[in-house]
């Protein structure tokens, strides 16, 4: 059996239940009627990604590469890209 890299394991194991670790949202915001819930999550993810990019460009001490990668992966999975 082939071993998966850390990135591959994260892609396989994406779940909306993990989004409150990345975004300031509650569990009630990740469940609900589709596609409204997905669109709301995509807006929040896009805003958080813009913030992380801005922090990275500024070299700010609060920038977190792991959070940035998690947000980007969540956005890709939610958008279907």
N, CA and C of each residue as an Amber inpcrd file, in Angstrom:
protein
   243
   0.8360000  -1.1760000   0.0000000   0.0000000   0.0000000   0.0000000
   0.8820000   1.2410000   0.0000000   0.5250000   2.2120000  -0.8060000
   1.3010000   3.4340000  -0.9440000   1.0090000   4.3940000   0.1950000
   2.0400000   4.9980000   0.7480000   1.8550000   5.9720000   1.8210000
   1.4600000   7.3150000   1.2210000   0.5260000   8.0000000   1.8960000
   0.0920000   9.3110000   1.4450000   0.8910000  10.3880000   2.1620000
   1.1760000  11.4780000   1.4520000   1.8430000  12.6040000   2.0860000
   0.8360000  13.3230000   2.9800000   1.3290000  14.2330000   3.8100000
   0.4480000  14.9870000   4.7050000  -0.5940000  15.7780000   3.9150000
  -0.1860000  16.4100000   2.8290000  -1.1110000  17.1980000   2.0090000
  -2.1830000  16.2980000   1.4070000  -1.7930000  15.1230000   0.9330000
  -2.7680000  14.2010000   0.3510000  -3.7540000  13.7190000   1.3970000
  -3.2890000  13.4470000   2.6130000  -4.1940000  13.0170000   3.6810000
  -5.1990000  14.1130000   4.0050000  -4.7500000  15.3730000   4.0220000
  -5.6550000  16.4770000   4.3160000  -6.6960000  16.6340000   3.2240000
  -6.3020000  16.4440000   1.9830000  -7.2640000  16.5580000   0.8810000
  -8.3120000  15.4650000   0.9630000  -7.8900000  14.2750000   1.3440000
  -8.8160000  13.1540000   1.4510000  -9.7680000  13.3640000   2.6160000
  -9.2790000  13.9480000   3.7010000 -10.0740000  14.0140000   4.9200000
 -10.7810000  15.3440000   5.1360000 -10.9750000  16.1580000   4.0980000
 -11.6540000  17.4400000   4.2730000 -13.0890000  17.2250000   4.7380000
 -13.4720000  17.9540000   5.7570000 -14.8450000  17.9290000   6.2470000
 -15.2170000  19.3360000   6.6810000 -16.4490000  19.7190000   6.4340000
 -16.9120000  21.0370000   6.8560000 -16.8300000  21.2200000   8.3600000
 -16.9060000  20.1450000   9.0940000 -16.8770000  20.2330000  10.5560000
 -15.5590000  20.8280000  11.0550000 -14.5190000  20.8150000  10.2200000
 -13.2280000  21.3670000  10.6210000 -13.1180000  22.8630000  10.3570000
 -14.0710000  23.4460000   9.6390000 -13.9940000  24.8620000   9.2910000
 -13.9690000  25.8010000  10.5010000 -14.6610000  25.5110000  11.6090000
 -14.5580000  26.4330000  12.7480000 -13.1460000  26.5900000  13.3040000
 -12.2420000  25.6930000  12.9520000 -10.8400000  25.8610000  13.3520000
 -10.1570000  26.9360000  12.5190000 -10.6550000  27.1720000  11.3130000
 -10.0560000  28.1420000  10.4090000 -10.7770000  29.4800000  10.3870000
 -12.0730000  29.4410000  10.6020000 -12.8970000  30.6380000  10.5110000
 -13.6640000  30.8530000  11.8070000 -13.9630000  32.1010000  12.1210000
 -14.7790000  32.3570000  13.3130000 -16.2700000  32.1140000  13.0150000
 -16.6350000  30.8450000  12.8810000 -18.0200000  30.4740000  12.5990000
 -18.4340000  29.3680000  13.5600000 -19.7340000  29.2280000  13.7120000
 -20.2710000  28.1670000  14.5420000 -20.7200000  26.9940000  13.6960000
 -21.0090000  25.9080000  14.3620000 -21.4590000  24.7200000  13.6350000
 -22.7790000  24.9520000  12.9150000 -23.6100000  25.8590000  13.4330000
 -24.8840000  26.1270000  12.7700000 -24.6960000  26.8250000  11.4240000
 -23.5360000  27.4340000  11.1930000 -23.2810000  28.1160000   9.9300000
 -22.7400000  27.1940000   8.8460000 -22.3650000  25.9810000   9.2040000
 -21.8490000  25.0560000   8.1920000 -22.8830000  24.0230000   7.7720000
 -24.0440000  24.0880000   8.3920000 -25.1320000  23.2080000   7.9830000
 -26.2860000  24.0860000   7.5270000 -27.0700000  23.5790000   6.6600000
 -28.2110000  24.3430000   6.1930000 -28.5150000  24.0160000   4.7480000
 -29.4450000  24.7720000   4.1980000 -29.8580000  24.4920000   2.8130000
 -28.7450000  24.8200000   1.8270000 -28.5970000  23.9330000   0.8720000
 -27.6220000  24.1600000  -0.2020000 -28.3550000  24.8430000  -1.3390000
 -27.7740000  25.6520000  -2.1180000 -26.3970000  26.1130000  -2.1990000
 -26.1240000  27.3720000  -1.3660000 -27.1100000  27.8510000  -0.6080000
 -26.9060000  29.0770000   0.1770000 -25.7660000  28.9280000   1.1810000
 -25.6970000  27.7730000   1.8310000 -24.6470000  27.5410000   2.8190000
 -23.2700000  27.5590000   2.1640000 -23.1620000  26.9090000   1.0210000
 -21.8850000  26.8760000   0.3110000 -21.4740000  28.2770000  -0.1160000
 -22.4080000  29.0630000  -0.6410000 -22.0860000  30.4230000  -1.0750000
 -21.6420000  31.2890000   0.0940000 -22.2950000  31.1630000   1.2320000
 -21.9090000  31.9330000   2.4200000 -20.5190000  31.5260000   2.8880000
 -20.2390000  30.2310000   2.8790000 -18.9090000  29.7560000   3.2830000
 -17.8310000  30.2410000   2.3150000 -18.1330000  30.2310000   1.0250000
 -17.1530000  30.6990000   0.0430000 -16.8390000  32.1790000   0.2400000
 -17.8470000  32.9840000   0.5630000 -17.6020000  34.4050000   0.8260000
 -16.7000000  34.5890000   2.0390000 -16.9590000  33.8360000   3.1040000
 -16.1360000  33.9410000   4.3120000 -14.7230000  33.4360000   4.0710000
 -14.6030000  32.3530000   3.3230000 -13.2710000  31.8140000   3.0080000
 -12.4850000  32.7940000   2.1420000 -13.1390000  33.4100000   1.1660000
 -12.4600000  34.3740000   0.2960000 -11.9690000  35.5710000   1.1020000
 -12.7770000  36.0570000   2.0190000 -12.3810000  37.1850000   2.8630000
 -11.1800000  36.8100000   3.7320000 -11.2130000  35.6110000   4.3150000
 -10.1030000  35.1660000   5.1630000  -8.8300000  34.9710000   4.3470000
  -8.9720000  34.4750000   3.1160000  -7.7990000  34.3120000   2.2480000
  -7.1850000  35.6620000   1.8820000  -8.0290000  36.6520000   1.5800000
  -7.5120000  37.9910000   1.2850000  -6.7310000  38.5370000   2.4700000
  -7.2510000  38.3130000   3.6690000  -6.5680000  38.7860000   4.8720000
  -5.2260000  38.0990000   5.0380000  -5.1800000  36.7820000   4.8250000
  -3.9200000  36.0540000   4.9620000  -2.9010000  36.5070000   3.9130000
  -3.3560000  36.7590000   2.7020000  -2.4370000  37.2300000   1.6570000
  -1.8630000  38.6000000   2.0300000  -2.7310000  39.4630000   2.5450000
  -2.2870000  40.8000000   2.9490000  -1.2500000  40.7000000   4.0740000
  -1.5050000  39.8290000   5.0520000  -0.5590000  39.6430000   6.1470000
   0.7770000  39.0870000   5.6450000   0.7120000  38.1670000   4.6850000
   1.9330000  37.5690000   4.1410000   2.7690000  38.6110000   3.4110000
   2.1180000  39.4200000   2.5790000   2.8520000  40.4460000   1.8360000
   3.4880000  41.4720000   2.7630000   2.8100000  41.7720000   3.8740000
   3.3240000  42.7590000   4.8170000   4.3920000  42.1740000   5.7340000
   4.5320000  40.8500000   5.7340000   5.4950000  40.2140000   6.6320000
   5.0640000  40.3120000   8.0900000   3.7700000  40.3530000   8.2980000
   3.2340000  40.5170000   9.6510000   3.4780000  39.2600000  10.4850000
   3.7270000  39.4570000  11.7600000   4.0730000  38.3330000  12.6390000
   2.8900000  37.3950000  12.8790000   1.6610000  37.8140000  12.6120000
   0.5080000  36.9400000  12.8350000   0.1930000  36.0450000  11.6300000
   0.9210000  36.2330000  10.5210000   0.6780000  35.3890000   9.3580000
   0.9790000  33.9360000   9.7030000   0.0920000  33.0370000   9.2590000
   0.2360000  31.6160000   9.5360000   0.1180000  30.8370000   8.2280000
   1.2200000  30.2910000   7.7690000   1.2370000  29.5580000   6.5090000
   0.3020000  28.3530000   6.5550000   0.2530000  27.6510000   7.6640000
  -0.6260000  26.4840000   7.7660000  -2.0960000  26.8900000   7.6740000
  -2.4540000  28.0010000   8.2980000  -3.8290000  28.4850000   8.2010000
  -4.1470000  28.8820000   6.7650000  -3.2000000  29.5560000   6.1240000
  -3.3780000  29.9660000   4.7390000  -3.6090000  28.7500000   3.8410000
  -2.8000000  27.7190000   4.0200000  -2.9610000  26.5050000   3.2320000
  -4.2990000  25.8270000   3.5190000  -4.7140000  25.8030000   4.7760000
  -5.9960000  25.2160000   5.1350000  -7.1590000  25.9690000   4.5240000
  -7.0880000  27.3030000   4.5500000  -8.1400000  28.1200000   3.9450000
  -8.2010000  27.9060000   2.4380000  -7.0400000  27.8460000   1.8010000
  -6.9970000  27.6380000   0.3570000  -7.5790000  26.2770000  -0.0230000
  -7.2400000  25.2570000   0.7370000  -7.7700000  23.9180000   0.4570000
  -9.2800000  23.8730000   0.6810000  -9.7470000  24.4910000   1.7520000
 -11.1900000  24.5300000   2.0240000 -11.9130000  25.2620000   0.9010000
 -11.3320000  26.3760000   0.4360000 -11.9640000  27.1270000  -0.6490000
 -12.0310000  26.2770000  -1.9200000 -10.9280000  25.5710000  -2.2390000
 -10.9260000  24.6970000  -3.4270000 -11.9830000  23.6120000  -3.3180000
 -12.0850000  22.9930000  -2.1470000 -13.0540000  21.9070000  -1.9840000
 -14.4900000  22.4040000  -2.0420000 -14.7450000  23.5510000  -1.4130000
 -16.1090000  24.0950000  -1.4070000 -16.5230000  24.6100000  -2.7850000
 -15.5720000  25.1850000  -3.5160000 -15.8990000  25.7520000  -4.8280000
 -15.9090000  24.6990000  -5.9210000 -15.3220000  23.5590000  -5.6370000
 -15.2550000  22.5110000  -6.6410000 -14.1430000  22.7350000  -7.6500000
 -13.2650000  23.6660000  -7.3480000 -12.1520000  23.9780000  -8.2770000
 -11.0700000  22.9270000  -8.2240000
